[in-house]
Amino acid sequence: MIPLYDNVPRVHPPLVVLGIIGLNALVFLSTISLAPQALMDLHFEWGLVPARLMHPVWASHVGYTGTGLPQLVSYMFLHGGWLHVIMNMWMLWIFADNIEDVTGHRRFVFFYLVCGLIAVLMHMAFNADSTIPIIGASGAVAGVMGAYFVLYPQGRVATLILFFVMDVPATVFLGIWFVVQVVSGLLESSAAVAGIAWWAHVGGFLSGMALIRFFVQKDRCYYCYNPEKKHYDRNE
């Protein structure tokens, strides 16, 4: 399933979302000319290697320097290929404009980074000894999707399924996506799903669901779903 667009209007321009997309694009474009070994070195240095944080003695022995803490943020801005960065930024563009709409620009920056941090901590909880770097914005983007699931459950997402475009309820689209991440995480030892940080996606989504209420500015929740009135607020 590939989402094309959603039907929830936005009121304010998504300046931070555009900035994050631009920064990710800039970082990715600056790496595409690197030789394979140089690119791998970059990912190991600025991606998040769980064992680097969990086993500092080992990390020092193999040549890592520093605490590895900056990588808790820098990993979110590295991607492994065109499809990786395009899909992450596309999902961000579809769902994040409405979240920035209700949080405001500054709060959205903090919300995005916190979701990305919790996502990678979730990954580390299941992969504490891993020496493979995790890179990509998908954990933070999953946080945005979790927030959308809470605020706009009655929204609809135009979705490309095979060769057909279908209007899918947001709860169905995001619910299926989340279940796939959980199931894939449980099966991650198989070759079919290996190599993707499934638990980071799960952690990001759950953190977005749990935290968004603390970031919403009530007077900006123009199209948020009101569970008491059973409809969207439209304070236009």
N, C-alpha and C positions, 0 to 999 in steps of 0.2 A: 504494500500500500504506500503510495506516494502522495502526501498532502499537497494541494495546489493553492488553496486559499481558505480562509475562514470567513464567517459572516458577521463577526462582532466588530462594530465600528470602533475607531479610535478618535479621540478628540485632540490630543496633543501630539506634536511630531516626535517620533521615537529617536531622538538625537543620540542617546547612549547606545541603543541597538545598532544604529548606523555606524557609530564609532567603533563598537566591538567588531562588527563585520569588516569594517575597513582595516582595523588593526590586524585581525586574523589573516585577511587577504594579503596585507603588506608583508607580514612575517612569512607566510607561505611562499609568496613570490620571491622573497629574498633567499629562499632555501632551494628552489627548484634547480638552480644551476650548480649546486654543490655536487661534488663527486660522491658516489655511494658511501665510501668510508667516512668522509667528512660529515655527511648527513647523519650517519649512524652515530658518530661521535657527538654530534649536536643533540640528538635525541637522548643519548645516555647522560649527557651533562645537564641538559635543561628540562628533560622529561622527568617524571617522578618514578624513581626506582625504589620500590618498597623496602628492599633489603638495605638500601643506603641509609634510611632513617631508622629502621628496626634493628639493624646490626652494625652500629658505628665502627666497631673494631674491624669487622670484615671490610667495611667501606674504606677505612683508612689503609688497610692492607693491600687492597686492589688499586689504590691510587686516587680515590675520591677525596676532594678537599672541601672544607666548609661544612656547614651544618646540614645542607640539603633542604633547608626550610624555604628558600626562595622558589624552589621547584614546585612547592605546593600551589603556587600561582602560575608560574611560567609554563607548566605542562598544559594549561588550558589554551595556550595560544600557538601550540605546535600541532601540525597535522602530517599524516603519512602519505597523502596523495590527493589528487584532484577530487575524486569522489568523496573522500573523507571530509575535506574542508567544505565542499559544496553542499553536501547533505546536512552537515552541522549548521552551516550558516543559513541554509534554506529553512530548516526547522526553526531556527532562532527568529528569522524574519517573520514567519507565519504566526508564531505564538507570542513572541516577546513584546511586540508593539503594544498589545493590550495590557500586558503586565506593567510595562513602563508607564503606561497611561495612568494607572492607579497608584503607583508607588512614587512617581516623580523621578526625575533624572538621577539625583544623588542616591536616593534610597535603592534605586534599581541596581546601580553599580555594586553596592554592598550586598544586596540580595543575590545577585549573580555570582559574585566571588564566594560568598558563604556556601551557596549550593555546590559550587565546584569543589570547595574544600571538603565539605561533608562527603561528597561523592567519592573523592580519592581516598578519604579515610575509610569509607566502606569497602573500597577495593582492597586496601591494605589489610583490613580485618580478615579478609578471605585469602589474601596472598602475601602474607607477611614476609615470606622468605624469597619472594620473586626477585630475580635480578633483571627482569625485562621492564624497560621503561613504559609507563603509561603516558600517552599524549592525546590531546584533542579536547575540544570544548563540549563533548557530548554529555558529560556529567553535569556541567552547569546548565546546558540547554535542557537536560532532563528536569532540572529544578524548575525552569520556566514552564515546562509542560505540566509538571505537578501543580504549579500555581494556577495555571489555566484550567486544569481539571476541577479545582476547588471554586474558582470565581465564575467560570462560564460553562457549567455542566449542560446548559441548554443550548450552547452554541453548536454550530454545524460546520463541518470541514469538507470541502469539495476534494474528493480523493480519487486518484487514478488507480484503478484496480484492473490489472491486465490491460485491456484496450478500452475500458469504459470509465467514465467519470461518474462517481456516485456521491450524493450528498449524505454524508455520514454524521450522526450525532457525535459531538466532541467526546462525550463519555465513552462511546463505543470505540472510536479511533484510539484515544489515549489509553483506555482500559486494555484493549488488545495489545497495544504497544508495550504496556507495562507487564502484562502476563508473559509476553514473549521474552522480555528481559529476565524475569524471574526464572522461567523454565530453562532458558539458555544458561543462566548462571548455575543452576543445579546440574546441568549436563555439560559444563564447560570442560570437563576432562576429555570429551569426545572430540575428534578431529573436526567435526562438522561445525562446532561453535567455538573452537579455541581461537585465541588471539584477539578477542574483543573483551573490553572491561565491562562485562555485564553487570557486576555488582556495583560499579560506579554509577551506571545508569539507574539502577534500583535506588541507591542511596541518594542520588540527586533528585529523583522524582519524589521520594518520600519527604526529603527535606523541604522541597518546594511546597508540597502540600501542607506541611506542618508550620512553616515559617511565614507564609505569605500574609497571614492575618496580622502579623506584627509590622508589616511594611506598608500595608494599604493606607492611603490617606482617604478617610471616609468621604470627604467632599469631592473626591475625584473618581469614585467608583460608579461612573455614569451608567455602565451597562452590566454591572455585576449582578449575579443572581441573588435574589433575596429569598432565603428559604422559608421565612415567615409568611411573606406575601405570595410566595410561589410564582414569582415572575421577576423579570429584570428591572432594576432601577434605571430610569431614563430621565436623569435630572438635566435636561437640556436647557 
